[in-house]
Amino acid sequence: MSQAFVRENDDLWLHDVSPTMNALIAFLTNENGGIRVYEQKNYTDNAGKQVHVMSNGLSYSKDERGKWEVVV
């Protein structure tokens, strides 16, 4: 495929996303084919991290560097 058809954000990874909820939602919505992903609930885990449960079935938190990560 020609490079002319490759979108600029195709190389964006979760850890590259700005550490805001709006940025996470925009990234996840884009990854979900444009179908909006939203926060269903949030809680603080035993380690004191804020965990965001999203409508795509996964949970996300920020690591010690402030980068988004999937919570397993």
C-alpha positions as CSV (number, residue, x, y, z in Angstrom):
1,M,0.0,0.0,0.0
2,S,1.2,3.5,-0.8
3,Q,2.4,5.6,2.1
4,A,0.0,8.3,0.9
5,F,-2.8,6.2,2.4
6,V,-1.3,5.6,5.8
7,R,-2.8,7.9,8.5
8,E,-0.5,9.9,10.6
9,N,-1.7,8.4,13.9
10,D,-1.3,4.8,12.9
11,D,1.9,4.5,14.9
12,L,0.4,5.8,18.2
13,W,0.6,3.4,21.1
14,L,-1.3,3.5,24.4
15,H,1.8,4.6,26.3
16,D,2.1,7.6,23.9
17,V,-1.3,8.9,24.7
18,S,-1.5,12.1,26.8
19,P,-2.3,11.3,30.5
20,T,-5.9,12.7,30.4
21,M,-9.2,10.9,30.2
22,N,-10.2,12.9,27.1
23,A,-7.1,11.7,25.3
24,L,-7.6,8.1,26.4
25,I,-11.2,8.2,25.3
26,A,-10.2,9.6,21.9
27,F,-7.5,7.0,21.4
28,L,-9.7,4.1,22.4
29,T,-12.6,5.4,20.2
30,N,-10.2,5.6,17.3
31,E,-8.9,2.1,18.0
32,N,-12.5,0.8,18.2
33,G,-13.3,1.8,14.7
34,G,-14.9,5.1,15.6
35,I,-17.4,3.6,18.0
36,R,-17.3,5.7,21.1
37,V,-15.6,4.2,24.2
38,Y,-16.6,5.7,27.5
39,E,-15.7,5.2,31.2
40,Q,-18.2,2.9,33.0
41,K,-16.7,3.3,36.5
42,N,-13.5,4.1,38.3
43,Y,-12.0,3.0,41.6
44,T,-8.7,3.0,43.5
45,D,-6.9,-0.3,43.7
46,N,-5.0,-1.7,46.7
47,A,-1.8,0.0,45.5
48,G,-3.5,3.4,45.5
49,K,-3.7,3.6,41.7
50,Q,-6.8,5.1,40.0
51,V,-8.3,2.4,37.7
52,H,-10.7,3.4,34.9
53,V,-13.1,0.6,33.7
54,M,-14.0,1.4,30.1
55,S,-16.8,0.2,27.8
56,N,-14.4,-1.7,25.6
57,G,-14.1,-4.3,28.3
58,L,-10.6,-3.3,29.6
59,S,-9.4,-1.3,32.5
60,Y,-6.7,1.3,32.4
61,S,-4.5,3.0,34.9
62,K,-1.4,5.3,34.8
63,D,2.0,3.8,35.7
64,E,4.6,5.4,37.9
65,R,5.7,7.6,34.9
66,G,2.1,8.8,34.3
67,K,1.8,6.7,31.1
68,W,-1.4,4.8,30.4
69,E,-1.4,1.0,30.8
70,V,-3.9,-1.9,30.7
71,V,-4.7,-3.3,34.1
72,V,-4.8,-7.1,34.2
